[in-house]
C-alpha cells in the first residue's frame, strides 16, 4: 500500500510517498481502508518537527474517514462495510481528560492516517453520520470535536449566549456552526471582508475585520453591551490580549490554538478583575465525538470544505495550510 511519511527530515520537502506492506487486523482490531483525510494546523507543526515527535519516519495526519474492510477476532462494535472515522486520541474513550487518555494520538505518538489501510483497535473508531460524504466526515475527529467540546463540554453554551470565534479556519467555522445550532449569537473576526461575508452566510451575527479594527476585542465587547460570554481563542500570542478585552466579567476563554505563536505575557489583573475562566483544551473522547455526530445527523449539518487535493498532492495541501488562505477545512482524497 501507499503511505506518506516524513522521512528525510522534519519539513514538507522531507516527505515521501512510500510503499509499505498492507497490515491485517489482529484480535480486537479493525482494518480501515482510508478514503479521505483532512488537515489541521497541528499536522503542519508535526511535519515541521514542532509537534513533540522525535523519531523518523512518521506517517502524519490524525483526521480521516474510511471503510472497515476487515475485523479481527472478537470485534462486535463495527462490521465490514461500516463507514468510520479513527479517533484522534486512541486512548481516550470516555471520562475526564488525563495524561493516560492523551497518550496515544494519531499522527504523533501513533502512525497517522496518510496510509491506504490503517489497523486500529476496534474501540478507536466510530461510525459517521449517514448524510455525510467521506470528504465531509474526514473533518470531524479533530477540528469538529475540539469545537464541540469547547462549546458544550467546557463552556456549556446556551441559547442567547454570545460566542466570538477568531478567523475562518476549521475549528472556528465548526464553532460558528455549532454555536448557531445552540441558539447563540456569534461574532467572527478575519482580515478578509470576503471571508466575513461567507461567515455571515453561515449565520454569523456580527463580523469584525481585525486589520481595519485592531482593537477588535473592545469592539466585540461594545457590540454585546458588556462583553462576550465565550471566546474561542485559536490565535495565541497575537490575539490573547484582545480576547481578554472582549470577554465579559465571568466569561470564558477557550484556548485551542497557537496560530501566531506560543509565547504570550498574560495580563493577570484582567484575569482576576473579570473573574475569567480560561480553559485549555485539545480534541476530546470518543463519547464526546459520538454526541457530536448524533447532533450533526439530527440537524443535517454539513462541514465546510475549502479545497480538496489528490493523495499525491499532500505537500501542496500542507503549503495551503501554511499560507492560511483557506475557509473551513482542507481535505485530501485517496485514490
Secondary structure, DSSP 4 states (H G I P E B T S, - for coil): -EEEEE-SSSSSTTEEEEE-PPP---TTEEEEEEEEEE--HHHHHHHTT-SS---SSB----EEEEEEEEE-TT--SS-TT-EEEE-SBTT-SSSS--TTTTS-BBTTTB--S-BSEEEEEGGGEEE--TTS-HHHHTTIIIIIHHHHIIIIIIS---TT-EEEEESSSHHHHHHHHHHHHTT-EEEEEES-HHHHHHHHHTT-SEEEETTT-S-HHHHHHHHHTS-EEEEEE---TTTHHHHHHHEEEEEEEEE---TT-S-----HHHHHHTT-EEEE-----HHHHHHHHHHHHHTT----EEEEEEGGGHHHHHHHHHHT--SSEEEEE--
